[in-house]
Amino acid sequence: MSQPIVTVQMSVEFEAEYNPFSGKTPEEFSQTLEDDLHTALLDFREKDVKGIFSTVESVKLIDNNG
């Protein structure tokens, strides 16, 4: 008998230090964070998680120099 599947939808907001000299745009950097989130969740819940679907909704660069 198979286990029932539950769908959980949540919103997650990250603040992370961004190095503009890393060769990645803020959008590319956000994709890396999203990929890391998927990897971490799958590492911790390998047997439970059957799929991860996410969308980056916005990326804002905060200037700390002013």
Backbone as XML, in Angstrom:
<?xml version="1.0"?>
<chain id="A" units="angstrom">
  <residue number="1" name="MET">
    <atom name="N" x="0.836" y="-1.177" z="0.000"/>
    <atom name="CA" x="0.000" y="0.000" z="0.000"/>
    <atom name="C" x="0.885" y="1.245" z="0.000"/>
  </residue>
  <residue number="2" name="SER">
    <atom name="N" x="0.637" y="2.157" z="-0.900"/>
    <atom name="CA" x="1.483" y="3.353" z="-0.999"/>
    <atom name="C" x="1.039" y="4.413" z="0.012"/>
  </residue>
  <residue number="3" name="GLN">
    <atom name="N" x="1.991" y="5.227" z="0.393"/>
    <atom name="CA" x="1.727" y="6.311" z="1.335"/>
    <atom name="C" x="1.042" y="7.463" z="0.614"/>
  </residue>
  <residue number="4" name="PRO">
    <atom name="N" x="0.140" y="8.180" z="1.284"/>
    <atom name="CA" x="-0.455" y="9.365" z="0.671"/>
    <atom name="C" x="0.601" y="10.455" z="0.508"/>
  </residue>
  <residue number="5" name="ILE">
    <atom name="N" x="0.394" y="11.305" z="-0.475"/>
    <atom name="CA" x="1.303" y="12.425" z="-0.748"/>
    <atom name="C" x="0.640" y="13.709" z="-0.263"/>
  </residue>
  <residue number="6" name="VAL">
    <atom name="N" x="1.401" y="14.561" z="0.380"/>
    <atom name="CA" x="0.912" y="15.859" z="0.830"/>
    <atom name="C" x="1.644" y="16.938" z="0.039"/>
  </residue>
  <residue number="7" name="THR">
    <atom name="N" x="0.935" y="17.975" z="-0.360"/>
    <atom name="CA" x="1.540" y="19.118" z="-1.028"/>
    <atom name="C" x="1.640" y="20.256" z="-0.025"/>
  </residue>
  <residue number="8" name="VAL">
    <atom name="N" x="2.840" y="20.805" z="0.146"/>
    <atom name="CA" x="3.076" y="21.907" z="1.074"/>
    <atom name="C" x="3.583" y="23.090" z="0.254"/>
  </residue>
  <residue number="9" name="GLN">
    <atom name="N" x="2.899" y="24.211" z="0.364"/>
    <atom name="CA" x="3.331" y="25.413" z="-0.339"/>
    <atom name="C" x="3.739" y="26.439" z="0.709"/>
  </residue>
  <residue number="10" name="MET">
    <atom name="N" x="4.942" y="26.998" z="0.556"/>
    <atom name="CA" x="5.414" y="27.987" z="1.506"/>
    <atom name="C" x="6.212" y="29.060" z="0.773"/>
  </residue>
  <residue number="11" name="SER">
    <atom name="N" x="6.349" y="30.178" z="1.423"/>
    <atom name="CA" x="7.144" y="31.275" z="0.887"/>
    <atom name="C" x="8.401" y="31.399" z="1.739"/>
  </residue>
  <residue number="12" name="VAL">
    <atom name="N" x="9.547" y="31.507" z="1.095"/>
    <atom name="CA" x="10.825" y="31.632" z="1.796"/>
    <atom name="C" x="11.528" y="32.865" z="1.261"/>
  </residue>
  <residue number="13" name="GLU">
    <atom name="N" x="12.046" y="33.681" z="2.156"/>
    <atom name="CA" x="12.785" y="34.874" z="1.746"/>
    <atom name="C" x="14.188" y="34.792" z="2.324"/>
  </residue>
  <residue number="14" name="PHE">
    <atom name="N" x="15.191" y="34.991" z="1.488"/>
    <atom name="CA" x="16.589" y="34.944" z="1.908"/>
    <atom name="C" x="17.195" y="36.331" z="1.854"/>
  </residue>
  <residue number="15" name="GLU">
    <atom name="N" x="18.066" y="36.618" z="2.805"/>
    <atom name="CA" x="19.003" y="37.727" z="2.697"/>
    <atom name="C" x="20.377" y="37.093" z="2.756"/>
  </residue>
  <residue number="16" name="ALA">
    <atom name="N" x="21.192" y="37.344" z="1.761"/>
    <atom name="CA" x="22.518" y="36.739" z="1.701"/>
    <atom name="C" x="23.515" y="37.778" z="1.190"/>
  </residue>
  <residue number="17" name="GLU">
    <atom name="N" x="24.733" y="37.653" z="1.646"/>
    <atom name="CA" x="25.770" y="38.540" z="1.139"/>
    <atom name="C" x="26.057" y="38.188" z="-0.312"/>
  </residue>
  <residue number="18" name="TYR">
    <atom name="N" x="26.164" y="39.197" z="-1.137"/>
    <atom name="CA" x="26.377" y="39.029" z="-2.578"/>
    <atom name="C" x="27.674" y="39.724" z="-2.974"/>
  </residue>
  <residue number="19" name="ASN">
    <atom name="N" x="28.538" y="39.002" z="-3.651"/>
    <atom name="CA" x="29.788" y="39.569" z="-4.142"/>
    <atom name="C" x="29.609" y="39.924" z="-5.610"/>
  </residue>
  <residue number="20" name="PRO">
    <atom name="N" x="29.514" y="41.220" z="-5.936"/>
    <atom name="CA" x="29.293" y="41.611" z="-7.330"/>
    <atom name="C" x="30.467" y="41.261" z="-8.245"/>
  </residue>
  <residue number="21" name="PHE">
    <atom name="N" x="31.595" y="40.914" z="-7.668"/>
    <atom name="CA" x="32.775" y="40.568" z="-8.460"/>
    <atom name="C" x="32.898" y="39.060" z="-8.675"/>
  </residue>
  <residue number="22" name="SER">
    <atom name="N" x="31.872" y="38.308" z="-8.294"/>
    <atom name="CA" x="31.912" y="36.847" z="-8.421"/>
    <atom name="C" x="31.676" y="36.372" z="-9.847"/>
  </residue>
  <residue number="23" name="GLY">
    <atom name="N" x="31.266" y="37.280" z="-10.720"/>
    <atom name="CA" x="30.991" y="36.899" z="-12.105"/>
    <atom name="C" x="29.547" y="36.492" z="-12.335"/>
  </residue>
  <residue number="24" name="LYS">
    <atom name="N" x="28.718" y="36.565" z="-11.298"/>
    <atom name="CA" x="27.306" y="36.220" z="-11.425"/>
    <atom name="C" x="26.459" y="37.460" z="-11.185"/>
  </residue>
  <residue number="25" name="THR">
    <atom name="N" x="25.397" y="37.584" z="-11.949"/>
    <atom name="CA" x="24.426" y="38.645" z="-11.703"/>
    <atom name="C" x="23.628" y="38.287" z="-10.457"/>
  </residue>
  <residue number="26" name="PRO">
    <atom name="N" x="22.928" y="39.245" z="-9.851"/>
    <atom name="CA" x="22.071" y="38.896" z="-8.714"/>
    <atom name="C" x="21.054" y="37.800" z="-9.060"/>
  </residue>
  <residue number="27" name="GLU">
    <atom name="N" x="20.540" y="37.811" z="-10.274"/>
    <atom name="CA" x="19.582" y="36.794" z="-10.697"/>
    <atom name="C" x="20.234" y="35.408" z="-10.782"/>
  </residue>
  <residue number="28" name="GLU">
    <atom name="N" x="21.457" y="35.355" z="-11.301"/>
    <atom name="CA" x="22.185" y="34.088" z="-11.368"/>
    <atom name="C" x="22.516" y="33.584" z="-9.963"/>
  </residue>
  <residue number="29" name="PHE">
    <atom name="N" x="22.884" y="34.508" z="-9.078"/>
    <atom name="CA" x="23.171" y="34.158" z="-7.694"/>
    <atom name="C" x="21.915" y="33.606" z="-7.015"/>
  </residue>
  <residue number="30" name="SER">
    <atom name="N" x="20.765" y="34.210" z="-7.288"/>
    <atom name="CA" x="19.524" y="33.726" z="-6.683"/>
    <atom name="C" x="19.193" y="32.319" z="-7.163"/>
  </residue>
  <residue number="31" name="GLN">
    <atom name="N" x="19.512" y="32.018" z="-8.408"/>
    <atom name="CA" x="19.287" y="30.665" z="-8.926"/>
    <atom name="C" x="20.172" y="29.660" z="-8.186"/>
  </residue>
  <residue number="32" name="THR">
    <atom name="N" x="21.393" y="30.067" z="-7.863"/>
    <atom name="CA" x="22.293" y="29.208" z="-7.099"/>
    <atom name="C" x="21.722" y="28.926" z="-5.708"/>
  </residue>
  <residue number="33" name="LEU">
    <atom name="N" x="21.173" y="29.960" z="-5.060"/>
    <atom name="CA" x="20.552" y="29.763" z="-3.751"/>
    <atom name="C" x="19.358" y="28.816" z="-3.850"/>
  </residue>
  <residue number="34" name="GLU">
    <atom name="N" x="18.565" y="28.979" z="-4.882"/>
    <atom name="CA" x="17.413" y="28.107" z="-5.077"/>
    <atom name="C" x="17.856" y="26.664" z="-5.284"/>
  </residue>
  <residue number="35" name="ASP">
    <atom name="N" x="18.877" y="26.470" z="-6.095"/>
    <atom name="CA" x="19.417" y="25.121" z="-6.313"/>
    <atom name="C" x="19.939" y="24.510" z="-5.008"/>
  </residue>
  <residue number="36" name="ASP">
    <atom name="N" x="20.632" y="25.327" z="-4.204"/>
    <atom name="CA" x="21.159" y="24.851" z="-2.924"/>
    <atom name="C" x="20.029" y="24.461" z="-1.972"/>
  </residue>
  <residue number="37" name="LEU">
    <atom name="N" x="18.946" y="25.220" z="-1.978"/>
    <atom name="CA" x="17.797" y="24.898" z="-1.143"/>
    <atom name="C" x="17.213" y="23.543" z="-1.533"/>
  </residue>
  <residue number="38" name="HIS">
    <atom name="N" x="17.073" y="23.304" z="-2.824"/>
    <atom name="CA" x="16.565" y="22.012" z="-3.305"/>
    <atom name="C" x="17.496" y="20.875" z="-2.866"/>
  </residue>
  <residue number="39" name="THR">
    <atom name="N" x="18.791" y="21.072" z="-3.045"/>
    <atom name="CA" x="19.768" y="20.041" z="-2.688"/>
    <atom name="C" x="19.718" y="19.734" z="-1.195"/>
  </residue>
  <residue number="40" name="ALA">
    <atom name="N" x="19.665" y="20.785" z="-0.377"/>
    <atom name="CA" x="19.639" y="20.582" z="1.073"/>
    <atom name="C" x="18.383" y="19.836" z="1.501"/>
  </residue>
  <residue number="41" name="LEU">
    <atom name="N" x="17.242" y="20.214" z="0.955"/>
    <atom name="CA" x="16.005" y="19.543" z="1.333"/>
    <atom name="C" x="16.029" y="18.085" z="0.912"/>
  </residue>
  <residue number="42" name="LEU">
    <atom name="N" x="16.522" y="17.812" z="-0.269"/>
    <atom name="CA" x="16.618" y="16.424" z="-0.720"/>
    <atom name="C" x="17.618" y="15.629" z="0.108"/>
  </residue>
  <residue number="43" name="ASP">
    <atom name="N" x="18.700" y="16.266" z="0.547"/>
    <atom name="CA" x="19.689" y="15.584" z="1.395"/>
    <atom name="C" x="19.084" y="15.196" z="2.743"/>
  </residue>
  <residue number="44" name="PHE">
    <atom name="N" x="18.269" y="16.087" z="3.318"/>
    <atom name="CA" x="17.691" y="15.820" z="4.631"/>
    <atom name="C" x="16.444" y="14.943" z="4.562"/>
  </residue>
  <residue number="45" name="ARG">
    <atom name="N" x="15.718" y="14.989" z="3.460"/>
    <atom name="CA" x="14.444" y="14.274" z="3.347"/>
    <atom name="C" x="14.397" y="13.399" z="2.096"/>
  </residue>
  <residue number="46" name="GLU">
    <atom name="N" x="15.483" y="12.716" z="1.823"/>
    <atom name="CA" x="15.623" y="11.925" z="0.599"/>
    <atom name="C" x="14.464" y="10.944" z="0.393"/>
  </residue>
  <residue number="47" name="LYS">
    <atom name="N" x="14.026" y="10.299" z="1.457"/>
    <atom name="CA" x="12.970" y="9.293" z="1.328"/>
    <atom name="C" x="11.571" y="9.905" z="1.250"/>
  </residue>
  <residue number="48" name="ASP">
    <atom name="N" x="11.408" y="11.122" z="1.784"/>
    <atom name="CA" x="10.083" y="11.733" z="1.854"/>
    <atom name="C" x="9.747" y="12.597" z="0.645"/>
  </residue>
  <residue number="49" name="VAL">
    <atom name="N" x="10.697" y="13.421" z="0.215"/>
    <atom name="CA" x="10.421" y="14.419" z="-0.820"/>
    <atom name="C" x="10.411" y="13.758" z="-2.194"/>
  </residue>
  <residue number="50" name="LYS">
    <atom name="N" x="9.320" y="13.912" z="-2.889"/>
    <atom name="CA" x="9.153" y="13.323" z="-4.222"/>
    <atom name="C" x="9.378" y="14.338" z="-5.332"/>
  </residue>
  <residue number="51" name="GLY">
    <atom name="N" x="9.312" y="15.623" z="-5.018"/>
    <atom name="CA" x="9.543" y="16.666" z="-6.008"/>
    <atom name="C" x="9.606" y="18.016" z="-5.320"/>
  </residue>
  <residue number="52" name="ILE">
    <atom name="N" x="10.363" y="18.916" z="-5.893"/>
    <atom name="CA" x="10.464" y="20.284" z="-5.383"/>
    <atom name="C" x="10.227" y="21.218" z="-6.564"/>
  </residue>
  <residue number="53" name="PHE">
    <atom name="N" x="9.304" y="22.125" z="-6.402"/>
    <atom name="CA" x="8.958" y="23.069" z="-7.458"/>
    <atom name="C" x="9.005" y="24.465" z="-6.849"/>
  </residue>
  <residue number="54" name="SER">
    <atom name="N" x="9.823" y="25.325" z="-7.396"/>
    <atom name="CA" x="9.936" y="26.675" z="-6.841"/>
    <atom name="C" x="10.125" y="27.678" z="-7.960"/>
  </residue>
  <residue number="55" name="THR">
    <atom name="N" x="9.853" y="28.927" z="-7.622"/>
    <atom name="CA" x="10.001" y="30.032" z="-8.560"/>
    <atom name="C" x="10.618" y="31.203" z="-7.826"/>
  </residue>
  <residue number="56" name="VAL">
    <atom name="N" x="11.649" y="31.792" z="-8.389"/>
    <atom name="CA" x="12.199" y="33.026" z="-7.842"/>
    <atom name="C" x="11.258" y="34.141" z="-8.279"/>
  </residue>
  <residue number="57" name="GLU">
    <atom name="N" x="10.648" y="34.816" z="-7.320"/>
    <atom name="CA" x="9.666" y="35.841" z="-7.632"/>
    <atom name="C" x="10.280" y="37.217" z="-7.839"/>
  </residue>
  <residue number="58" name="SER">
    <atom name="N" x="11.332" y="37.537" z="-7.089"/>
    <atom name="CA" x="12.002" y="38.812" z="-7.275"/>
    <atom name="C" x="13.401" y="38.759" z="-6.686"/>
  </residue>
  <residue number="59" name="VAL">
    <atom name="N" x="14.267" y="39.601" z="-7.197"/>
    <atom name="CA" x="15.630" y="39.736" z="-6.689"/>
    <atom name="C" x="15.891" y="41.218" z="-6.531"/>
  </residue>
  <residue number="60" name="LYS">
    <atom name="N" x="16.250" y="41.643" z="-5.332"/>
    <atom name="CA" x="16.527" y="43.061" z="-5.057"/>
    <atom name="C" x="17.925" y="43.193" z="-4.505"/>
  </residue>
  <residue number="61" name="LEU">
    <atom name="N" x="18.720" y="44.053" z="-5.098"/>
    <atom name="CA" x="20.066" y="44.320" z="-4.607"/>
    <atom name="C" x="19.994" y="45.501" z="-3.651"/>
  </residue>
  <residue number="62" name="ILE">
    <atom name="N" x="20.436" y="45.304" z="-2.410"/>
    <atom name="CA" x="20.413" y="46.347" z="-1.392"/>
    <atom name="C" x="21.810" y="46.958" z="-1.331"/>
  </residue>
  <residue number="63" name="ASP">
    <atom name="N" x="21.897" y="48.259" z="-1.540"/>
    <atom name="CA" x="23.185" y="48.958" z="-1.510"/>
    <atom name="C" x="23.513" y="49.324" z="-0.075"/>
  </residue>
  <residue number="64" name="ASN">
    <atom name="N" x="24.566" y="48.731" z="0.463"/>
    <atom name="CA" x="24.984" y="49.014" z="1.843"/>
    <atom name="C" x="25.997" y="50.146" z="1.920"/>
  </residue>
  <residue number="65" name="ASN">
    <atom name="N" x="26.264" y="50.813" z="0.803"/>
    <atom name="CA" x="27.277" y="51.872" z="0.794"/>
    <atom name="C" x="26.708" y="53.247" z="1.094"/>
  </residue>
  <residue number="66" name="GLY">
    <atom name="N" x="25.412" y="53.374" z="1.215"/>
    <atom name="CA" x="24.832" y="54.703" z="1.395"/>
    <atom name="C" x="24.091" y="54.801" z="2.613"/>
  </residue>
</chain>
